[in-house]
Amino acid sequence: MLSIPFNRQYITGKELNYIQDCIARGSLASSGYYTGLTQEMLEKTLNCQRVLLTTSATSALELAMLSLDIKAGDEVILPSYTFVSTANPILLRGARPIFAEIDPDTLTIDIDDVAQKITTRTRCIIPVHYSGVSCDMDKLISLAIQNNIQIMEDAAQGVGAFYKHKPLGTIGCLSCYSFHATKNIVSGEGGALIINDLDADKILQVEAYYEKGTNRRQFLRGAVERYTWTEVGSSFGMSDLLAAYLYAQLENLELVTSLRKQKFMIYQQEFAACEIMEKLQLPKWYDYSQPNYHIYYMLCPDQYKRNVLLDRLKQKNIEATFHYIPLHSSPMGLSLGYQVSDLPITEDISSRLIRLPIYPDLTELEQQYVIDSVREIVDSW
């Protein structure tokens, strides 16, 4: 019997070479040779103002909330169907997360629900590009402009995906990427803050936050003779060793996306009949989205059948998994005053969703085993 893990990191071929070169150069900490190369590559590819590699997407989100001066009494709107890292930085700044519904077709934030939840205290909206699919960003930006609110994209899952041919992560004033081992492009642990629309003085301030509260980046550029403490800050920088690994991965972004698309579309084609029979609901997106095929999920008819599918796949040594427990109905969410019944669509989607293994080197034999196993179980419903 085959044994198929949920995730398997794809090695593109040059990772070890670049790590060895990094060691030989003696630049192991942040702001080293490969950090510079990777940031420059991303800045050129994304056509953004600045990229700051971070220890994680979590730290990039924390840096973003600091950069937007989110503070006590402020409100930040985000979907409840997301990872805790989207919400924690809001609370760390003393602000309140306001949880919004998701679109049941795309699992992205419901903009109409966002509009209903805007108040005079709303400072920021965080759309989460779930599975590398965006919401209608033009509609969201129009809403934000009308209410003088900033957009901070959580593009942790969005590397290599697009909205109307524009890379996800380049639309809000700030955004974050994740390069965690579970993502399409990885560095083990790691992330990035993408700066798209800040004035020059503010960018210098954000760089100081990033560099432990100092103007060290100006020093490295030769703009000042020595660096010193100028702001409150923390240590956000990615190790150059991880940047070396990441650089090799990013060189092959198009290849990785193409290979994932092949696996994704095979699932779509093979499970189409199950959807016609209303036994499964498959992933969808609107024409303005070009996904990166990060997640292959399906929605079962109910939670019971989802759990049966999970259990029986486990018996077949296939590691499928559910996804987020909605934040509003988590213990922390309940402690903030939310109730399970507040977001019924989010609760319903969460209870029925299952994710299947998908990665570039998932073999034809392995994928067919997953497909046959799912069909066998679903056909029994």
N, C-alpha and C positions, 0 to 999 in steps of 0.2 A: 504493500500500500504506500502510495506517495505521501510525503509530509510537506505541506506548503505553508510557509510563514506568511503572516499578513504583509510584512514589509521586508525588503532586502535592498541594501544599498548598492547602487550601480557604480562600478569603478570605470572611469572613462579611459584610463591608461597612463596619464602623466602625473597623477597625484603623488606617487612616491618620489618621482624625479624632482618635482618642485619642492617637496618637503626636504629632501636631501640637500638641494641647492639652498634652501632657506637656512638650514643648519650650518652649511658651509659659509654662508654670508654672516652668520652670527647675529642675525636680526630676528630674535624670537618673540619679543614683546610687541605690543601694538605700535602703529606708525612705522612699521618696517617696510622693506622693499616690496613684498607681496601685498601688504595692505594697500600701499600706494597704487600698485598695478591694478588691483581688483577694484578699488574705488574709481580710478580713472576709467577702467573698462565700463563700469556701470554708469558713470556720469555721461560717457559718450553714447552708450546704447540707449539710455533713458532720456538724454537731452535735458537733464535736470540741473539745478544750481549746485547741489552738493550731495555726496553720499558719504555717510559715516558708518563704517562697519562696527557692529556691536557684538557683545557676548551672546546675545539672543534677541529674538523679536520682542520678548518681554521687556528687556532693558531698553530697546528702541522705543517701545510704547511709553515706558516711564520717562525717557528723555523727551518724547513728544509732548507729554502732558506738562512737563516742566517748561518746555520751550513755549507752549501756548499760554503759560501763566495761569493754568487751571488752579483754582484755590477753593477754600471753604466757602460754601454757599452756592457754588456754581453747579450746574447740571450738565451732564454729557449723555447724549442719547446713543444707544448701541443695541444691537440685537441681543436677546437673551440666549439665542442659539449660537454660542461661540465659546472659545476656550477662556478660562479664568484670566488669562493674561491680558485680555481686552479690558476687563473691569478693574482688576487690582490697581493699576496705575491711577485710575480716577479716585479710588478710595485713599490711596497713599497721599494724594494732594488735598484730601479733606473734602472733596466734592462728592456729588451723589450720582451714581449711575441710574439712568432712566431706561428701562428695558422696553424694546419695541418688538412687534410681531415680525414674522418672516413671510415672504411670498411662498405659498405652498408648492409652487411649480419649480422655482429656482433655488429656494432656501436662502435667498439674500434678503436684506432688510426691506420691510414693507414701508415704502415712502409715504403712503397715505396715513399709516399709523404714526409715523414720525411726525408728520404735520400736526396731528392731533395732540402730540405730547410736547410741543415747543412752548416754552414759557419765557418770561422776561429773564429767567435765570439760566437759560440754555446758552452755553458757550461753544459747544462743539458737537458734531455728529460724527460717529465712527461707523461707516459701512464696512462690513466684513465680507470679503470676496470669497464666499464659501466654495470650496472645491475648484477655485480658480475661475469662478463665474461672477460677473459684476451685476449690480442692480442698474437701473437707468440713471447713470451718473449725471447726465444733463438735467434731468428732472430734480435730482437731489441738490445739485449745485444751485439751480434756480431758487429752490426753496431756502437754501442756506443764505444766498445773497439777499433775498427779500427780508430775512430776519437778522442779518448781520452776524451770522454764525460761521465758524470755521469748519472745514471738512478735513478730517484726519483718516486716511484710508488704512484699514487693517488688511494689508495685502500679504499677510504671512503665507497664505496658500496661493498667491497670485503670480509668482515669478514665471515669466514666459507667457502670460495670458494678456488679452487685450480687450479694450472697450472702444469700439469704432476705430480700430487700428491704432489706438493709443495704449501704450503699455500700462497695465494696472500698476498703481503705485506712483503715477505721474500726474494725477488729476487733482487730488486734494492739495492743500498747502504743504502738508507733510504726509508721509506714509511710512509703513514698516514692511520689511520682508523677513521671512524666516528661512534659515538654512539648517534647521534641525534635521537629525538623521531620518525623520519620517517624511521629509519634503522631497520635491522633485530634484532640486539642486541642494547639495548638502555640504556641511563642513563639520558634521558631528553635532556640535552646538554652535549657534551663531545667528546673526541677523544683521539688519541694516536699517538706518534711518535715512529716508529719502527726503531731501529738502527741495521743494518745487517753487515756492512763492513766498519768500521772505525778503525783506530789505537787507542791505549789506550790513548794517550795524547789528541787526537781529541775528544774522548768520554768524557773526563773530561771537555774539553772546552764546548761541547754541554750541559753537565749537568749544567755548570755555566750559560750559556745563559738561560737555563730553570729556574734556581733558582735566577732570578733577577740580574744576573751578579756576583753571589757569589759562593764560593766553599762549600756551605752549605751541599750538598749531601756527600761530603767527610767527613765533620764534623759528619753527622749522622751515617756514617759507622765507625767512630772512627779513620779515617786516619789523621785528623788534630785536634789540641786542640781547635781551635776556627775558625769560618769562617769569611771571609772578602770579600770585593769587588775585583774581579779579572778580570772581562770581562764586556763588554756591554751586557745587558740582559733585560729580562722582566719577568712578572709574568704569567707563562704558566700552572701552576699546577691545576689539578682537585681537587675539594673539596672531602674530605673523605666521606661525606654523599652520594655524587653521585657515588663514587667508591664502596660503600656498595651495592647500588642498582645494579650497573653494575656487581659486583661479582656474585650476584644471577642470573643475566641474562646469564653470560658466563658459569656458571655451567650447563646450559641447552642449550648450543649452538647446539649440535647435534639434540636435540629434536625439537628446533625451525626450524632448516634447514629442517628436515624431514617433519614437518607439512606444511611448505611453499611449499616443493616439491609436496606434495599431491595435494594442491590447484592448483599449477602451471600446473601439468600434466593433471588435469581435464580440465582446460582451453584448453590446447594443443589438447587434444583428441576431445573435443566438437567443436572446431573451425577449425578442420582439413579440413572439407568439404568446408568451406569458403575460405580456402587458395587454394584448388584444383580448385575452380571456379574463382580464381584470384580476389576475392573481399577483401581479407585481406592477409597480409604477417605476419607470426608469428615469434616469437623469434628463433634465431639460434645460434649455437656455434660450434666450431671445436672440434675434438676428444681430443685435448690436454687440453681442459677446463672442469672443473667440477664446475658448477655454484652454487650459494647459493640461487637462486630463489628470488632475492630481488625485481625485477620489473617484472610485466607481462605487456608487451607492444604489440601493434599491429600497423602495418602500413596500412593505408587506401590507396585507389587508388589515391586520390588527396586531397588537403587541404579542398576543399569545402565539400567533403564527411566526412572527419575527423571532421570538425566543426559541421555538421549536426548530426553526431553520438554523439558528446559531448553534444550538446543542447538537443537532444531527451532523452539521458540517464539522464540528469539533470531533465527533466520533469518527469521522472520515479523515482526521488529521489535516483539516483545512482550517486555518486560522482566520476566520471572518470575525468582525467585531461591530458593535454598535458605535454610536458617537456621543456627542455631548449630552450630559444631563443639563437641562435648561438652567441658566444661572438664577433666574428669578425664583425657581422652586427648589434650589439647593439649600442646604442649611444656612449658608451665608446670606443668600437672597431672602430667605424667610426672616432672618434676623434683621434685615433692612426694612421689613414691613410688607414685603410682597407676599402674594398668595398663589397657590398652584393654579387657581382658576383665572388668573389675570391674563394669561396668554394661551388660549386654548389651541390655536393652530400650532404654536411652537411645541406644546406638550404632545399633541397628536403626532407630529412629524418625528419628534425624538423617540417616541414609543414604538414606532414602526420601521425605523431606518436600520439598515444593515450595510456594512461595507465589505467588499470582496478584495482579495489580494490583487494588486496591480503594480507592476514595476517593469522597467525595460527588459530585464533578462528573465521574466516569467516565460518559461518555455511553452511551446505549443502543446506538449504532452501535459504539462501542469495545468495550463489554462483549460484545456478540454476536460480534464478531470474535475476542475471546479464547476465548469458548465454542466457536465453530466450529473454531478452530484446535486447541484441546485435544482435542475430540472426534475430529477427523480423525487426529490422532497416536495417540490411545489406541485408536481402532478398528482401527488397523493392528497392534496387539499380538496 
